[in-house]
Amino acid sequence: MPSETRTMTTLPRSSTGIDGLDAILRGGLPVNRLYLLEGRPGSGKTTLALQYLLEGVRLGERCLYVTLSETADELSDVAASHGWSLDGIDLFELAAAEAVLGDGRHQSVLHPWEMELDGTIQLIQAEVEKIRPARVVFDSLSELRLLAQEPLRYRRQVLALKQFFAPRKVTVLLVDDHAGESGERDAHLHSLSHGVISLERFTLDFGSARRRMQIQKLRGVNFVAGYHDMALVTGGLEIYPRLVASDHHAPFGGEPVSSGVEELDGLMYGGPLRGTSTLLTGPAGSGKTNVTLQYVAAALKRGERCCVFEFDERVGTLLTRSKALGNDLQEFVDSGLLELRQVDPADISPGEFAWAVRKAVEERDCRILVLDSLNGYIASMPQEKQVLLQLHEVLSYLNQKGVTTFLVNPQHGLIGNMSTGTIDVSYIADAIVLFRFFESRGRIRKAISVIKNRGGGHEDTIRELRIDTQGIRLSEPLERFRGVLTGTPEFEGGSDRLLEERSA
């Protein structure tokens, strides 16, 4: 076994044509080996197999698709739906209506149910000898299983196929949709294969169907274990490697991030630090998003790239509101410095979101990232059991990349006792900014205070927050409050420290 491990790790890799899958495999599949691709019908096996062969064609390799279950027209339709052409792929079809003979070639179109298994295997072997491909997809083993009729005979033939391909320097992908139909996997197939890729498709109570995959095994090769979300889109499968934050550390300076408003920066003695996350929590309408956009606008003016993932509010509404408050963000969107991404909670998986975050940071050098709001993020994965762990991994990744993250967290309820929803994220954030409405002399006002800052010191005072067309203002620290932590705060001090409307 040690010698096999050394041999496998030094083998060249065969790119799958899917960036995410290559990342999971640490470069691709080791060449000249036999792999099992399994999953229920509709999970994406044929699409993945075609992408694998098309990548081989792109690299100048000879590729063979052996199909027992689908016709050439059906495969062409699958390819056309993604904008692909099968030109360059040798197609060996055994499931057509007529037999085609002539030109001294082997019979290549037969009824599988009318022929013996041994004859089928011999035809496939003859075609491989003639074409001498570097990549072969065999779709699917289910037809061989039906022809064999007996499990022992079927497994012997699969073993014979493996032994046939072994000395011929061919990378083989065996497609099987039998696994999972009865909840059981074929342990014999797993043991014969050098690697096993499993695809799954499942339906949520609401929203689009979700897909995920995992590498069951890959002999002698290190890979990213666990489930990885994926999506079947026009253009093929997109696979999103599970985020492992510890693999992405990068050195950065931990200087404060200024908002451009002196009083606001003073709450955290200069602002939140680089590589930290700040949770802005409070009832709807208390100013959380506006304060966050103030940090974004200041960063944009410094020439820093920013990204806002908007789960709740429409992007158009956000731009209109920001402009009304004195921060016109449209010019930064047009220049590419600001990315505003509308996210549909019913149509995105945790893995796809994490992949989008990685692309924003690694490809577009995002320095300020906003998640608005956490309620929308949580809603995007209603049946995920480890929401908190997934969010923790994303924030840890951003922190290690030196990105300053703002998390907007609307609390349930407008006044009185308020809750943060189904999960408590307060311990994950490095800093917490609390927003509240308070009452004073028959008027409802807004208050802001910092209640936690791991990155350094912070004020322990409460200030009034006022937002108008000229921007954000904070009052001097307010005293003589009653009911700050237990309900709706009521201000009992003098009016000299409160902010009034200012002329345009």
C-alpha positions as CSV (number, residue, x, y, z in Angstrom):
1,M,0.0,0.0,0.0
2,P,2.7,2.6,0.7
3,S,4.3,2.0,-2.7
4,E,0.9,2.4,-4.4
5,T,0.4,5.7,-2.5
6,R,3.8,7.0,-3.7
7,T,2.9,6.0,-7.3
8,M,-0.5,7.6,-7.3
9,T,0.6,10.9,-5.8
10,T,3.2,11.3,-8.6
11,L,0.8,10.5,-11.4
12,P,-0.2,13.4,-13.6
13,R,-3.7,14.7,-13.1
14,S,-6.6,14.7,-15.6
15,S,-8.6,17.9,-15.4
16,T,-12.4,17.3,-15.1
17,G,-13.3,20.6,-16.8
18,I,-15.0,21.8,-13.7
19,D,-13.0,24.2,-11.6
20,G,-14.7,23.4,-8.4
21,L,-14.3,19.7,-8.8
22,D,-10.6,20.1,-9.7
23,A,-10.1,22.1,-6.5
24,I,-11.8,19.4,-4.4
25,L,-9.5,16.8,-6.1
26,R,-6.4,19.0,-5.5
27,G,-5.8,19.2,-9.3
28,G,-8.0,16.6,-11.0
29,L,-8.2,12.8,-11.3
30,P,-5.0,10.8,-11.3
31,V,-4.7,9.5,-14.9
32,N,-4.9,5.8,-16.1
33,R,-7.3,4.8,-13.3
34,L,-10.9,3.6,-13.1
35,Y,-13.5,5.7,-11.3
36,L,-17.1,5.3,-10.3
37,L,-19.6,8.1,-10.8
38,E,-22.8,7.2,-9.0
39,G,-26.1,8.9,-8.2
40,R,-29.8,8.8,-8.8
41,P,-31.3,9.7,-12.2
42,G,-31.3,13.5,-12.6
43,S,-28.4,14.1,-10.2
44,G,-26.1,15.4,-13.1
45,K,-24.0,12.3,-13.9
46,T,-24.3,12.6,-17.7
47,T,-23.6,16.3,-17.6
48,L,-20.5,15.7,-15.5
49,A,-19.3,12.9,-17.8
50,L,-19.7,15.1,-20.9
51,Q,-17.8,17.9,-19.3
52,Y,-15.0,15.5,-18.5
53,L,-14.8,14.3,-22.1
54,L,-15.1,17.8,-23.6
55,E,-12.2,18.9,-21.4
56,G,-10.2,16.0,-22.9
57,V,-11.1,17.1,-26.4
58,R,-10.0,20.7,-25.5
59,L,-6.6,19.3,-24.4
60,G,-6.2,17.3,-27.6
61,E,-7.0,13.9,-26.2
62,R,-9.0,11.1,-27.9
63,C,-12.2,10.6,-25.9
64,L,-14.8,7.8,-26.1
65,Y,-18.4,7.8,-24.8
66,V,-19.8,4.3,-24.5
67,T,-23.6,4.5,-24.0
68,L,-26.0,1.6,-23.4
69,S,-28.8,3.7,-21.9
70,E,-29.1,6.8,-24.1
71,T,-29.2,7.3,-27.9
72,A,-26.8,9.6,-29.8
73,D,-29.7,12.0,-30.3
74,E,-30.5,12.2,-26.6
75,L,-26.9,12.9,-25.8
76,S,-26.8,15.6,-28.5
77,D,-29.9,17.2,-26.9
78,V,-28.2,17.2,-23.5
79,A,-25.1,18.8,-25.0
80,A,-27.1,21.4,-27.0
81,S,-29.0,22.5,-23.9
82,H,-25.6,23.6,-22.5
83,G,-24.4,25.1,-25.8
84,W,-21.9,22.3,-26.4
85,S,-21.1,20.2,-29.5
86,L,-20.1,16.6,-29.4
87,D,-17.7,17.0,-32.2
88,G,-14.4,15.4,-31.3
89,I,-16.0,12.8,-29.0
90,D,-16.2,9.2,-30.4
91,L,-19.6,7.9,-29.6
92,F,-20.2,4.1,-29.3
93,E,-23.9,3.5,-29.1
94,L,-25.4,0.1,-28.1
95,A,-29.0,1.2,-27.6
96,A,-30.4,2.2,-31.0
97,A,-33.3,0.7,-32.9
98,E,-31.3,-0.7,-35.9
99,A,-28.0,-2.5,-36.4
100,V,-25.5,-0.8,-38.6
101,L,-22.9,-2.9,-40.3
102,G,-20.3,-2.3,-43.0
103,D,-16.9,-1.1,-44.0
104,G,-15.3,-3.9,-42.1
105,R,-16.1,-2.3,-38.8
106,H,-17.5,-4.1,-35.7
107,Q,-21.2,-3.9,-35.2
108,S,-21.7,-0.8,-33.0
109,V,-25.5,-0.5,-32.7
110,L,-27.4,-3.3,-31.1
111,H,-30.3,-4.1,-28.8
112,P,-28.7,-4.7,-25.3
113,W,-31.5,-7.0,-24.3
114,E,-31.0,-9.3,-27.3
115,M,-27.3,-10.0,-26.8
116,E,-25.2,-11.8,-24.3
117,L,-23.2,-9.9,-21.8
118,D,-19.9,-11.4,-23.1
119,G,-20.6,-10.2,-26.6
120,T,-21.3,-6.7,-25.3
121,I,-18.0,-6.6,-23.4
122,Q,-16.1,-7.8,-26.5
123,L,-17.6,-5.1,-28.7
124,I,-16.6,-2.4,-26.2
125,Q,-13.1,-3.8,-25.9
126,A,-12.8,-3.9,-29.7
127,E,-13.8,-0.3,-30.0
128,V,-11.3,0.7,-27.4
129,E,-8.5,-1.1,-29.2
130,K,-9.5,0.6,-32.4
131,I,-9.8,4.2,-31.1
132,R,-7.1,4.0,-28.3
133,P,-8.7,6.8,-26.3
134,A,-7.1,8.6,-23.3
135,R,-10.5,9.1,-21.6
136,V,-13.5,6.7,-21.6
137,V,-17.0,7.2,-20.1
138,F,-19.1,4.1,-19.7
139,D,-22.8,4.9,-19.3
140,S,-24.2,3.0,-17.6
141,L,-23.5,0.0,-15.5
142,S,-27.2,-0.5,-14.9
143,E,-27.5,-2.0,-18.4
144,L,-24.7,-4.4,-17.7
145,R,-26.4,-5.3,-14.5
146,L,-29.6,-6.2,-16.3
147,L,-27.7,-8.2,-19.0
148,A,-25.8,-10.2,-16.4
149,Q,-29.0,-11.1,-14.5
150,E,-26.8,-12.6,-11.7
151,P,-24.8,-10.4,-9.3
152,L,-21.8,-12.7,-9.3
153,R,-21.5,-12.7,-13.1
154,Y,-22.0,-8.9,-13.3
155,R,-19.2,-8.3,-10.8
156,R,-16.9,-10.6,-12.7
157,Q,-17.5,-8.7,-15.9
158,V,-16.8,-5.3,-14.2
159,L,-13.6,-6.8,-12.8
160,A,-12.7,-8.0,-16.3
161,L,-13.3,-4.5,-17.6
162,K,-10.9,-3.1,-15.0
163,Q,-8.3,-5.6,-15.9
164,F,-8.7,-4.8,-19.6
165,F,-8.2,-1.1,-19.1
166,A,-5.4,-1.3,-16.6
167,P,-2.4,-1.7,-19.0
168,R,-3.8,0.6,-21.7
169,K,-3.2,4.0,-20.1
170,V,-6.9,5.0,-20.1
171,T,-8.8,7.0,-17.5
172,V,-12.2,5.5,-17.2
173,L,-15.4,6.9,-15.7
174,L,-18.0,4.2,-14.9
175,V,-21.5,5.8,-14.5
176,D,-23.9,4.0,-12.3
177,D,-27.4,5.0,-11.2
178,H,-28.2,1.9,-9.2
179,A,-26.6,3.2,-6.0
180,G,-29.1,5.0,-3.8
181,E,-32.3,3.5,-5.4
182,S,-32.8,1.1,-2.5
183,G,-30.7,3.1,-0.1
184,E,-27.8,0.7,-0.5
185,R,-24.5,1.1,-2.3
186,D,-22.6,-1.6,-4.2
187,A,-19.6,-2.2,-1.9
188,H,-18.0,-4.4,-4.6
189,L,-18.0,-1.6,-7.1
190,H,-16.5,0.7,-4.5
191,S,-13.7,-1.7,-3.8
192,L,-12.9,-2.2,-7.5
193,S,-12.7,1.5,-8.2
194,H,-9.7,3.7,-7.5
195,G,-12.1,6.6,-6.7
196,V,-15.8,7.1,-6.1
197,I,-17.7,10.3,-6.9
198,S,-21.3,10.4,-5.5
199,L,-23.9,12.9,-6.7
200,E,-27.2,13.7,-4.9
201,R,-30.3,15.6,-5.8
202,F,-32.9,16.5,-3.1
203,T,-35.9,18.8,-2.9
204,L,-36.6,21.3,-0.2
205,D,-40.0,22.1,1.2
206,F,-39.9,25.3,-0.8
207,G,-37.6,26.6,-3.6
208,S,-35.6,24.9,-6.2
209,A,-34.1,21.5,-5.9
210,R,-30.6,21.3,-4.4
211,R,-27.7,19.2,-5.5
212,R,-24.5,18.2,-3.7
213,M,-21.6,15.8,-4.2
214,Q,-18.9,14.1,-2.3
215,I,-15.8,12.1,-3.0
216,Q,-16.4,8.8,-1.3
217,K,-12.8,7.7,-1.8
218,L,-9.7,8.4,-3.9
219,R,-6.9,6.0,-3.3
220,G,-3.6,7.4,-2.2
221,V,-4.6,11.0,-2.9
222,N,-5.5,13.8,-0.6
223,F,-8.8,15.6,-1.4
224,V,-11.4,17.9,0.3
225,A,-13.7,15.5,2.1
226,G,-17.4,16.1,3.0
227,Y,-20.4,17.3,1.0
228,H,-20.0,20.1,-1.6
229,D,-23.0,22.0,-3.0
230,M,-23.4,22.1,-6.7
231,A,-25.8,23.6,-9.3
232,L,-26.9,22.4,-12.7
233,V,-27.0,25.5,-14.9
234,T,-26.8,26.3,-18.6
235,G,-23.2,25.6,-19.4
236,G,-22.9,22.5,-17.2
237,L,-22.3,21.6,-13.5
238,E,-20.9,24.2,-11.1
239,I,-19.4,22.6,-8.0
240,Y,-18.7,24.8,-4.9
241,P,-15.9,23.3,-2.7
242,R,-16.7,23.2,1.0
243,L,-15.1,26.2,2.5
244,V,-12.2,25.4,4.9
245,A,-11.1,28.7,6.4
246,S,-7.8,27.5,7.8
247,D,-6.6,26.9,4.2
248,H,-6.8,30.6,3.3
249,H,-4.8,32.6,5.8
250,A,-3.2,35.8,4.4
251,P,-1.2,38.4,6.3
252,F,-2.8,41.8,6.7
253,G,-2.7,44.9,8.8
254,G,-5.2,45.3,11.5
255,E,-5.8,49.1,11.3
256,P,-9.2,50.7,12.0
257,V,-11.7,51.2,9.2
258,S,-13.1,54.7,9.2
259,S,-16.7,55.6,8.4
260,G,-15.8,59.2,7.6
261,V,-18.0,60.4,10.5
262,E,-15.9,61.3,13.5
263,E,-18.5,60.7,16.1
264,L,-19.3,57.3,14.6
265,D,-15.7,56.3,14.5
266,G,-15.3,57.3,18.1
267,L,-17.7,54.6,19.3
268,M,-15.0,52.0,18.6
269,Y,-12.0,54.3,19.0
270,G,-11.3,54.7,15.3
271,G,-13.7,52.1,13.8
272,P,-13.8,48.3,13.4
273,L,-10.4,46.7,12.6
274,R,-9.4,45.0,9.4
275,G,-10.2,41.4,9.5
276,T,-13.0,41.6,11.9
277,S,-16.8,41.2,11.7
278,T,-19.3,43.7,13.1
279,L,-22.9,42.8,13.9
280,L,-25.4,45.6,13.6
281,T,-28.5,44.6,15.4
282,G,-31.8,46.3,16.2
283,P,-35.4,46.7,15.1
284,A,-36.4,47.4,11.5
285,G,-36.0,51.1,10.6
286,S,-33.5,51.9,13.3
287,G,-30.6,52.8,10.9
288,K,-28.5,49.6,10.6
289,T,-28.3,49.5,6.8
290,N,-27.7,53.3,6.6
291,V,-24.8,53.2,9.0
292,T,-23.3,50.2,7.2
293,L,-23.6,52.1,3.8
294,Q,-21.7,55.0,5.4
295,Y,-18.7,52.7,6.0
296,V,-19.1,51.4,2.4
297,A,-19.2,54.9,0.9
298,A,-16.1,56.0,2.9
299,A,-14.2,52.9,1.7
300,L,-15.2,53.5,-1.9
301,K,-13.9,57.1,-1.7
302,R,-10.6,55.7,-0.5
303,G,-10.5,53.4,-3.6
304,E,-11.3,50.2,-1.8
305,R,-13.4,47.5,-3.5
306,C,-16.6,46.6,-1.7
307,C,-19.3,44.0,-2.1
308,V,-22.9,44.0,-0.7
309,F,-24.9,40.8,-0.7
310,E,-28.5,41.9,-0.5
311,F,-31.0,39.3,0.6
312,D,-33.9,41.4,1.7
313,E,-34.0,44.9,0.1
314,R,-34.0,45.3,-3.7
315,V,-30.7,46.7,-5.1
316,G,-32.6,49.6,-6.8
317,T,-34.2,50.6,-3.6
318,L,-30.9,50.5,-1.8
319,L,-29.3,52.8,-4.4
320,T,-32.2,55.2,-4.2
321,R,-32.1,55.4,-0.4
322,S,-28.4,55.8,-0.3
323,K,-28.5,58.7,-2.8
324,A,-31.2,60.4,-0.7
325,L,-28.9,60.3,2.3
326,G,-26.1,62.0,0.5
327,N,-24.1,58.9,-0.7
328,D,-24.5,58.3,-4.5
329,L,-23.2,54.8,-5.0
330,Q,-24.2,54.4,-8.6
331,E,-20.9,55.9,-10.0
332,F,-19.0,53.3,-8.0
333,V,-21.2,50.5,-9.4
334,D,-20.5,51.8,-12.9
335,S,-16.8,51.9,-12.3
336,G,-16.7,48.3,-10.9
337,L,-15.5,49.4,-7.5
338,L,-18.8,48.4,-5.8
339,E,-20.5,45.1,-6.4
340,L,-24.2,45.0,-5.4
341,R,-25.4,41.4,-5.6
342,Q,-29.1,40.6,-5.3
343,V,-29.5,37.2,-3.7
344,D,-32.7,35.1,-3.9
345,P,-32.9,33.1,-0.6
346,A,-35.0,30.4,-2.2
347,D,-32.5,29.8,-5.0
348,I,-29.0,29.6,-3.4
349,S,-27.2,27.0,-1.4
350,P,-24.7,27.6,1.4
351,G,-21.9,26.4,-0.8
352,E,-22.8,28.6,-3.7
353,F,-22.9,31.6,-1.4
354,A,-19.5,30.8,0.2
355,W,-18.1,30.4,-3.4
356,A,-19.5,33.8,-4.4
357,V,-17.8,35.3,-1.3
358,R,-14.5,33.7,-2.2
359,K,-14.7,35.0,-5.8
360,A,-15.4,38.5,-4.5
361,V,-12.4,38.4,-2.2
362,E,-9.9,36.4,-4.3
363,E,-10.8,37.6,-7.8
364,R,-12.1,41.1,-7.2
365,D,-10.0,42.0,-4.1
366,C,-13.1,43.0,-2.0
367,R,-12.0,44.8,1.3
368,I,-15.4,45.6,2.7
369,L,-18.2,43.0,2.6
370,V,-21.8,43.4,3.7
371,L,-24.3,40.7,4.4
372,D,-27.8,42.3,4.5
373,S,-29.4,40.6,6.3
374,L,-28.7,37.5,8.4
375,N,-32.4,36.7,8.3
376,G,-32.2,36.3,4.5
377,Y,-29.0,34.3,4.8
378,I,-30.7,31.9,7.3
379,A,-33.8,31.7,5.1
380,S,-31.7,30.5,2.2
381,M,-31.0,27.2,4.0
382,P,-34.1,26.4,6.0
383,Q,-33.3,22.7,6.1
384,E,-29.6,23.0,6.8
385,K,-28.8,21.7,10.3
386,Q,-25.4,23.5,10.7
387,V,-26.3,27.1,9.7
388,L,-24.2,28.6,12.5
389,L,-21.1,26.5,11.7
390,Q,-21.4,27.5,8.1
391,L,-21.6,31.1,8.9
392,H,-18.8,30.8,11.4
393,E,-16.6,29.3,8.6
394,V,-17.4,32.1,6.2
395,L,-16.6,34.8,8.8
396,S,-13.4,33.0,9.8
397,Y,-12.4,32.9,6.1
398,L,-13.1,36.7,5.7
399,N,-11.2,37.5,8.9
400,Q,-8.2,35.6,7.8
401,K,-8.2,37.4,4.5
402,G,-8.3,40.8,6.2
403,V,-11.8,41.7,5.0
404,T,-13.9,43.9,7.2
405,T,-17.4,42.3,7.4
406,F,-20.7,44.0,8.4
407,L,-23.6,41.8,9.3
408,V,-27.0,43.4,9.4
409,N,-29.3,41.6,11.8
410,P,-33.0,42.8,12.1
411,Q,-34.5,41.8,15.4
412,H,-38.1,40.5,15.6
413,G,-40.4,43.2,16.8
414,L,-40.2,47.0,16.8
415,I,-40.6,47.9,20.4
416,G,-40.5,46.1,23.8
417,N,-38.6,42.8,24.2
418,M,-37.0,41.8,20.9
419,S,-35.4,38.5,19.8
420,T,-32.7,37.8,17.2
421,G,-34.6,35.0,15.5
422,T,-33.9,31.2,15.4
423,I,-30.2,31.3,16.1
424,D,-27.9,33.5,18.2
425,V,-25.0,34.9,16.2
426,S,-23.8,37.4,18.7
427,Y,-20.9,35.3,19.9
428,I,-19.5,34.9,16.4
429,A,-19.2,38.6,15.7
430,D,-16.1,40.5,16.9
431,A,-18.0,43.7,17.5
432,I,-21.7,44.4,18.2
433,V,-23.4,47.7,17.5
434,L,-26.9,48.0,19.1
435,F,-29.6,50.2,17.7
436,R,-32.8,51.1,19.7
437,F,-35.7,53.4,19.4
438,F,-36.2,55.5,22.5
439,E,-38.9,57.9,23.7
440,S,-38.4,61.5,24.8
441,R,-41.1,64.1,25.3
442,G,-43.6,62.4,23.1
443,R,-41.2,61.7,20.2
444,I,-39.6,58.5,19.0
445,R,-35.9,58.8,18.4
446,K,-33.0,56.4,17.5
447,A,-30.1,55.5,19.8
448,I,-26.8,53.7,19.0
449,S,-24.2,52.1,21.3
450,V,-21.4,49.6,21.1
451,I,-21.8,46.7,23.5
452,K,-18.8,44.5,22.4
453,N,-15.5,45.0,20.6
454,R,-12.9,42.2,20.6
455,G,-10.5,44.3,18.6
456,G,-10.1,47.0,21.3
457,G,-11.9,49.4,23.5
458,H,-15.2,51.1,22.8
459,E,-17.5,53.7,24.3
460,D,-20.0,52.4,26.9
461,T,-22.3,55.4,26.3
462,I,-25.6,55.8,24.4
463,R,-25.8,58.4,21.7
464,E,-28.7,59.6,19.6
465,L,-28.5,58.7,15.9
466,R,-30.0,61.0,13.4
467,I,-30.0,60.4,9.6
468,D,-31.1,63.0,7.1
469,T,-30.3,64.2,3.5
470,Q,-27.0,65.6,4.8
471,G,-25.8,62.3,6.3
472,I,-25.3,60.8,9.7
473,R,-25.1,62.7,13.0
474,L,-24.5,61.4,16.5
475,S,-25.2,63.4,19.6
476,E,-23.1,63.8,22.7
477,P,-23.4,60.9,25.1
478,L,-26.9,60.7,26.7
479,E,-27.6,60.1,30.3
480,R,-30.6,59.4,32.5
481,F,-32.1,56.5,30.5
482,R,-34.7,54.1,31.8
483,G,-35.5,50.7,30.4
484,V,-32.5,50.4,28.0
485,L,-32.1,46.6,28.3
486,T,-35.5,45.5,29.3
487,G,-37.8,47.2,26.7
488,T,-38.2,50.5,25.0
489,P,-35.7,53.0,26.5
490,E,-37.1,56.2,27.8
491,F,-34.9,59.3,28.0
492,E,-35.5,61.4,31.1
493,G,-32.6,63.9,30.8
494,G,-32.6,67.4,29.4
495,S,-33.2,68.3,25.8
496,D,-29.9,70.2,25.4
497,R,-28.1,67.1,24.2
498,L,-30.7,65.9,21.8
499,L,-30.4,66.5,18.0
500,E,-33.0,68.5,16.2
501,E,-33.7,68.9,12.5
502,R,-31.2,71.0,10.6
503,S,-31.9,73.2,7.6
504,A,-31.1,71.9,4.1
